[in-house]
């Protein structure tokens, strides 16, 4: 179950990390999953002995070739009863894209504002509100923390 959180949970193991990278102009980055044919947040499972920060940085490089700053804000968790663990979502500040070949499960990325992302996801997955909920929580966290990365606020 998806839940908004202000801090990392400590009651269960964190097995996965995902993020919504924010560009300097307020755009967000999502990855295209070539198997599922869907837009996804960027992330995956922690490898053995890997910290949350290391996993985020590795997943961003593996999936889209993106580097991030040290600025990260946790905003959501998903509890997996089957593994008694969490996947955690962070709002992160994007640095830059590096040359990348897309040899893993993702075949590209899309950069857009929150509203456009939600509209496209609704077209691709009209009966799945989980990704929309994640984007809403990320937007709320960014707005709550007065970040200047919210494109819609410029209008």
Backbone as CSV, one residue per row, in Angstrom:
resi,resn,N_x,N_y,N_z,CA_x,CA_y,CA_z,C_x,C_y,C_z
1,UNK,0.832,-1.175,0.000,0.000,0.000,0.000,0.883,1.248,0.000
2,UNK,0.544,2.203,-0.852,1.279,3.458,-0.962,0.886,4.395,0.171
3,UNK,1.908,5.034,0.758,1.660,5.922,1.890,2.633,7.098,1.845
4,UNK,2.128,8.300,2.097,2.997,9.480,2.225,3.761,9.346,3.530
5,UNK,5.067,9.649,3.486,5.881,9.574,4.695,6.804,10.790,4.777
6,UNK,7.072,11.280,5.989,7.974,12.421,6.155,9.429,12.010,6.394
7,UNK,9.625,10.773,6.890,10.965,10.262,7.197,11.021,8.782,6.816
8,UNK,12.236,8.262,6.729,12.403,6.842,6.410,11.815,5.968,7.512
9,UNK,11.087,4.925,7.135,10.557,4.003,8.141,11.691,3.168,8.740
10,UNK,11.539,2.788,9.978,12.560,1.989,10.656,12.028,0.649,11.143
11,UNK,10.733,0.396,10.918,10.128,-0.820,11.451,10.326,-2.050,10.574
12,UNK,10.647,-1.853,9.283,10.841,-2.966,8.352,12.047,-2.655,7.473
13,UNK,12.529,-3.658,6.790,13.656,-3.524,5.882,13.256,-2.706,4.654
14,UNK,14.157,-1.860,4.186,13.958,-1.132,2.930,14.659,-1.940,1.842
15,UNK,13.879,-2.485,0.927,14.423,-3.370,-0.103,14.535,-2.689,-1.461
16,UNK,13.810,-1.584,-1.659,13.835,-0.912,-2.947,13.759,0.587,-2.803
17,UNK,14.319,1.277,-3.786,14.286,2.741,-3.815,13.901,3.205,-5.211
18,UNK,13.091,4.237,-5.252,12.706,4.878,-6.506,12.800,6.378,-6.300
19,UNK,12.788,7.110,-7.400,12.854,8.560,-7.266,12.127,9.256,-8.408
20,UNK,11.811,10.505,-8.141,11.294,11.427,-9.143,12.331,12.542,-9.232
21,UNK,13.172,12.518,-10.272,14.184,13.568,-10.431,13.565,14.860,-10.942
22,UNK,13.968,15.967,-10.322,13.516,17.293,-10.726,14.654,18.000,-11.464
23,UNK,14.353,18.513,-12.647,15.315,19.303,-13.408,15.253,20.745,-12.906
24,UNK,16.252,21.544,-13.236,16.320,22.933,-12.774,15.139,23.769,-13.254
25,UNK,14.527,23.404,-14.382,13.409,24.190,-14.911,12.048,23.727,-14.394
26,UNK,12.038,22.771,-13.460,10.783,22.286,-12.905,10.257,21.030,-13.554
27,UNK,10.903,20.558,-14.589,10.485,19.321,-15.247,10.882,18.117,-14.403
28,UNK,10.196,17.008,-14.641,10.556,15.755,-13.979,10.997,14.760,-15.041
29,UNK,11.703,13.727,-14.591,12.214,12.687,-15.487,11.564,11.367,-15.110
30,UNK,11.061,10.660,-16.118,10.569,9.301,-15.926,11.206,8.420,-16.983
31,UNK,11.300,7.125,-16.703,11.928,6.178,-17.622,10.863,5.395,-18.387
32,UNK,11.219,4.988,-19.611,10.346,4.126,-20.406,10.808,2.694,-20.215
33,UNK,9.918,1.845,-19.660,10.221,0.432,-19.463,9.857,-0.314,-20.735
34,UNK,10.869,-0.881,-21.407,10.610,-1.501,-22.711,9.813,-2.797,-22.609
35,UNK,9.900,-3.529,-21.490,9.110,-4.748,-21.339,7.657,-4.443,-21.039
36,UNK,7.426,-3.573,-20.070,6.058,-3.247,-19.660,5.391,-2.237,-20.575
37,UNK,6.197,-1.526,-21.386,5.686,-0.479,-22.270,4.950,0.602,-21.472
38,UNK,5.616,1.065,-20.374,5.036,2.060,-19.483,6.091,3.054,-19.037
39,UNK,5.627,4.214,-18.621,6.502,5.184,-17.972,6.582,4.836,-16.495
40,UNK,7.784,4.846,-15.955,7.963,4.490,-14.554,8.855,5.506,-13.848
41,UNK,8.752,5.506,-12.526,9.740,6.240,-11.754,11.036,5.447,-11.854
42,UNK,12.129,6.070,-11.515,13.440,5.454,-11.700,13.877,4.811,-10.390
43,UNK,14.242,3.530,-10.457,14.691,2.863,-9.253,14.630,1.365,-9.349
44,UNK,14.880,0.726,-8.215,14.869,-0.728,-8.163,15.295,-1.229,-6.806
45,UNK,15.736,-2.480,-6.767,16.108,-3.123,-5.510,17.502,-2.716,-5.049
46,UNK,17.667,-2.692,-3.743,18.995,-2.505,-3.171,19.774,-3.801,-3.333
47,UNK,21.033,-3.679,-3.709,21.904,-4.842,-3.780,22.540,-5.049,-2.414
48,UNK,23.102,-6.232,-2.186,23.654,-6.539,-0.858,24.696,-5.513,-0.427
49,UNK,24.589,-5.129,0.837,25.516,-4.173,1.448,25.494,-2.776,0.813
50,UNK,24.494,-2.472,0.014,24.391,-1.177,-0.658,23.549,-0.224,0.189
51,UNK,23.990,1.028,0.308,23.202,2.026,1.025,22.073,2.532,0.122
52,UNK,21.125,3.206,0.716,20.026,3.794,-0.060,20.577,4.768,-1.095
53,UNK,21.512,5.617,-0.685,22.093,6.604,-1.600,22.818,5.925,-2.754
54,UNK,23.588,4.882,-2.452,24.307,4.144,-3.497,23.333,3.493,-4.468
55,UNK,22.256,2.928,-3.941,21.261,2.285,-4.809,20.588,3.303,-5.722
56,UNK,20.215,4.454,-5.178,19.603,5.501,-6.011,20.537,5.931,-7.135
57,UNK,21.786,6.215,-6.779,22.749,6.657,-7.791,22.973,5.582,-8.844
58,UNK,23.098,4.321,-8.426,23.295,3.223,-9.374,22.088,3.061,-10.291
59,UNK,20.897,3.057,-9.716,19.691,2.887,-10.532,19.532,4.020,-11.545
60,UNK,19.806,5.241,-11.135,19.709,6.377,-12.056,20.691,6.229,-13.217
61,UNK,21.898,5.769,-12.927,22.886,5.559,-13.997,22.490,4.382,-14.880
62,UNK,22.043,3.267,-14.263,21.667,2.082,-15.041,20.458,2.322,-15.937
63,UNK,19.509,3.096,-15.462,18.255,3.241,-16.199,18.235,4.404,-17.166
64,UNK,18.849,5.536,-16.805,18.764,6.704,-17.706,20.057,7.501,-17.847
65,UNK,21.125,7.122,-17.147,22.381,7.856,-17.256,22.351,9.230,-16.619
66,UNK,21.631,9.368,-15.510,21.453,10.660,-14.846,22.226,10.703,-13.534
67,UNK,22.911,11.819,-13.302,23.536,12.053,-11.999,22.641,13.012,-11.221
68,UNK,22.711,12.911,-9.895,21.875,13.749,-9.032,22.740,14.430,-7.985
69,UNK,22.186,15.471,-7.391,22.871,16.146,-6.287,22.602,15.357,-5.006
70,UNK,23.162,15.814,-3.929,22.933,15.141,-2.645,21.581,15.509,-2.042
71,UNK,20.858,16.458,-2.674,19.543,16.875,-2.164,18.493,15.812,-2.469
72,UNK,17.981,15.186,-1.413,16.962,14.138,-1.544,15.920,14.344,-0.454
73,UNK,14.661,14.159,-0.811,13.583,14.240,0.171,12.705,13.000,0.036
74,UNK,12.601,12.220,1.096,11.725,11.059,1.088,10.282,11.556,1.087
75,UNK,9.410,10.899,0.318,8.012,11.343,0.301,6.984,10.218,0.300
76,UNK,7.380,8.982,-0.005,6.379,7.908,-0.048,7.029,6.555,0.208
77,UNK,6.188,5.624,0.648,6.620,4.237,0.816,5.524,3.312,0.316
78,UNK,5.941,2.131,-0.070,5.024,1.060,-0.436,5.439,-0.154,0.379
79,UNK,4.511,-0.649,1.192,4.809,-1.827,1.994,4.418,-3.073,1.215
80,UNK,5.365,-4.012,1.113,5.157,-5.283,0.425,4.982,-6.364,1.492
81,UNK,3.754,-6.789,1.684,3.471,-7.818,2.681,4.203,-9.117,2.358
82,UNK,4.300,-9.446,1.062,4.917,-10.715,0.647,6.387,-10.821,1.054
83,UNK,7.082,-9.692,1.147,8.498,-9.702,1.531,8.743,-8.980,2.853
84,UNK,7.688,-8.457,3.454,7.786,-7.707,4.708,8.851,-6.615,4.600
85,UNK,8.750,-5.849,3.501,9.748,-4.797,3.256,9.089,-3.609,2.565
86,UNK,9.867,-2.535,2.480,9.389,-1.306,1.849,10.137,-1.002,0.564
87,UNK,9.441,-0.326,-0.341,10.059,0.442,-1.417,9.816,1.890,-1.034
88,UNK,10.850,2.707,-1.165,10.793,4.107,-0.755,10.982,5.000,-1.976
89,UNK,10.236,6.119,-2.027,10.374,7.102,-3.104,10.975,8.389,-2.561
90,UNK,11.869,8.960,-3.368,12.525,10.218,-3.038,12.289,11.232,-4.149
91,UNK,12.232,12.478,-3.775,12.304,13.595,-4.704,13.786,13.949,-4.725
92,UNK,14.405,13.972,-5.903,15.841,14.247,-6.004,16.089,15.357,-7.007
93,UNK,17.177,16.067,-6.825,17.546,17.141,-7.736,18.501,16.592,-8.790
94,UNK,18.084,16.653,-10.049,18.899,16.146,-11.158,20.095,17.056,-11.397
95,UNK,21.229,16.448,-11.703,22.426,17.201,-12.072,22.566,17.257,-13.583
96,UNK,22.985,16.118,-14.174,23.172,16.091,-15.626,23.072,14.673,-16.154
97,UNK,22.767,14.591,-17.434,22.743,13.309,-18.122,24.126,13.046,-18.681
98,UNK,24.562,11.813,-18.556,25.834,11.385,-19.129,25.544,10.531,-20.363
99,UNK,26.508,10.369,-21.260,26.284,9.494,-22.427,25.842,8.112,-21.953
100,UNK,24.850,7.553,-22.629,24.243,6.327,-22.151,23.747,5.478,-23.306
101,UNK,23.778,4.144,-23.145,23.421,3.234,-24.240,22.081,2.521,-24.071
102,UNK,21.457,2.591,-22.912,20.179,1.933,-22.633,20.248,0.427,-22.906
103,UNK,21.209,-0.234,-22.270,21.385,-1.682,-22.409,20.593,-2.478,-21.382
104,UNK,19.968,-1.811,-20.434,19.227,-2.511,-19.391,17.739,-2.539,-19.754
105,UNK,16.868,-2.583,-18.749,15.427,-2.744,-19.006,14.723,-1.487,-19.488
106,UNK,15.382,-0.361,-19.408,14.776,0.894,-19.865,15.334,1.245,-21.236
107,UNK,14.487,1.836,-22.071,14.946,2.180,-23.421,14.985,3.682,-23.658
108,UNK,14.726,4.460,-22.629,14.787,5.910,-22.773,14.150,6.601,-21.599
109,UNK,14.115,7.918,-21.676,13.488,8.710,-20.634,12.686,9.826,-21.273
110,UNK,11.783,10.374,-20.478,10.929,11.467,-20.920,11.035,12.559,-19.864
111,UNK,11.123,13.797,-20.331,11.187,14.950,-19.435,9.947,15.798,-19.688
112,UNK,9.191,16.049,-18.644,7.979,16.855,-18.754,7.588,17.396,-17.384
113,UNK,6.544,18.265,-17.339,6.097,18.772,-16.040,5.153,17.750,-15.402
114,UNK,4.829,17.961,-14.141,3.984,17.018,-13.412,2.649,16.780,-14.115
115,UNK,1.999,17.845,-14.553,0.664,17.708,-15.149,0.702,16.898,-16.444
116,UNK,1.665,17.169,-17.299,1.781,16.407,-18.547,2.087,14.947,-18.248
117,UNK,2.950,14.693,-17.281,3.261,13.311,-16.895,1.991,12.570,-16.484
118,UNK,1.168,13.203,-15.665,-0.065,12.556,-15.215,-1.029,12.312,-16.381
119,UNK,-1.119,13.253,-17.299,-2.001,13.073,-18.449,-1.557,11.899,-19.315
120,UNK,-0.266,11.790,-19.561,0.254,10.689,-20.383,0.065,9.352,-19.672
121,UNK,0.352,9.311,-18.377,0.167,8.069,-17.627,-1.303,7.657,-17.625
122,UNK,-2.220,8.602,-17.489,-3.654,8.281,-17.558,-4.034,7.690,-18.904
123,UNK,-3.410,8.145,-19.981,-3.688,7.581,-21.315,-3.139,6.169,-21.429
124,UNK,-1.930,5.940,-20.890,-1.297,4.628,-20.987,-1.901,3.608,-20.036
125,UNK,-2.289,4.051,-18.847,-2.795,3.162,-17.802,-4.065,3.740,-17.175
126,UNK,-5.166,3.767,-17.905,-6.371,4.429,-17.387,-6.938,3.817,-16.109
127,UNK,-6.627,2.587,-15.801,-7.180,1.940,-14.601,-6.160,1.751,-13.485
128,UNK,-5.012,2.406,-13.588,-3.971,2.261,-12.567,-3.602,3.633,-12.033
129,UNK,-4.042,3.923,-10.826,-3.793,5.241,-10.241,-2.532,5.309,-9.383
130,UNK,-1.796,4.198,-9.261,-0.621,4.201,-8.390,0.433,5.206,-8.839
131,UNK,0.763,5.240,-10.123,1.781,6.191,-10.590,1.305,7.637,-10.456
132,UNK,0.030,7.870,-10.685,-0.530,9.212,-10.502,-0.415,9.613,-9.027
133,UNK,-0.730,8.683,-8.133,-0.615,8.965,-6.698,0.825,9.286,-6.318
134,UNK,1.775,8.561,-6.862,3.187,8.832,-6.579,3.557,10.230,-7.050
135,UNK,3.136,10.593,-8.263,3.443,11.935,-8.769,2.756,13.015,-7.942
136,UNK,1.532,12.764,-7.508,0.844,13.738,-6.648,1.583,13.929,-5.332
137,UNK,2.047,12.833,-4.754,2.798,12.927,-3.502,4.133,13.653,-3.715
138,UNK,4.799,13.393,-4.840,6.059,14.087,-5.143,5.810,15.581,-5.328
139,UNK,4.743,15.921,-6.051,4.399,17.334,-6.255,4.105,18.011,-4.921
140,UNK,3.311,17.337,-4.077,2.979,17.896,-2.760,4.231,18.116,-1.919
141,UNK,5.159,17.161,-1.954,6.394,17.283,-1.176,7.223,18.461,-1.690
142,UNK,7.313,18.609,-3.000,8.073,19.723,-3.568,7.433,21.053,-3.182
143,UNK,6.119,21.124,-3.302,5.403,22.354,-2.971,5.519,22.670,-1.479
144,UNK,5.376,21.650,-0.648,5.462,21.794,0.803,6.829,22.326,1.233
145,UNK,7.851,21.960,0.508,9.202,22.387,0.846,9.642,23.618,0.066
146,UNK,8.674,24.281,-0.560,8.926,25.538,-1.276,10.048,25.450,-2.296
147,UNK,10.175,24.317,-2.967,11.205,24.230,-3.990,10.797,25.077,-5.176
148,UNK,11.739,25.577,-5.895,11.466,26.410,-7.063,11.322,25.573,-8.324
149,UNK,11.249,24.265,-8.180,11.234,23.375,-9.329,9.831,23.031,-9.824
150,UNK,8.820,23.698,-9.334,7.463,23.376,-9.741,7.054,24.239,-10.925
151,UNK,7.013,23.632,-12.105,6.712,24.337,-13.338,5.339,25.009,-13.290
152,UNK,4.348,24.337,-12.734,2.996,24.870,-12.744,2.871,26.160,-11.944
153,UNK,3.715,26.349,-10.952,3.624,27.552,-10.133,4.109,28.801,-10.873
154,UNK,4.811,28.602,-11.983,5.321,29.730,-12.763,4.208,30.369,-13.585
155,UNK,3.111,29.640,-13.767,2.015,30.123,-14.633,1.205,31.185,-13.935
